[in-house]
Amino acid sequence: MNEKIADRPKTFIEKILKTKFMNWSINLLEKMFKTKITTLIAELFKTAAVGGLGVVVNMSLFFLFTVLNAKIFNLTGAEEKIYLITCQVFIHIILITMSFFMQKYFTFKKVDNTKEQLVKFILQSISYFLFDTLFTIGFNEWLKIPKMISKLISVFILFFYSFLTQKLWIFKR
């Protein structure tokens, strides 16, 4: 019982972090991403925050356009579908632009190669859309998972896909 208080782990988390496996894991992640683990975790949370803001903007604009149609345009049938598709395209252009600049300057703090990064980001956004559609429909149709749960699973999987492609390809150090 002569050990110093400072040498003794204070919490369960600290005990876990002091294991050899955790040291090995942290070293591996730091080498893989060429970033300190604290920076990596911060970037992960910032990516989630930007994504969360994207969801709020997406839903708000969609709601606004839906109310505009109901209160002003009163489109129905095929005209309404064309209106909604047009709104979706407009919303996604706004979202891709917003997300690109927030990820570039807020999350990854990259100020160079804007043109090249934007092209890569657009390609990544298109692939995200395709994977999201495939996963959502696939989980629902083939695995018989309800649509909303299928969408949630898809978004969860693609969050990590998006983070990894942005970290290792689009905004790499």
Beta strands, then each sheet from edge to edge (+ up, - down):
end
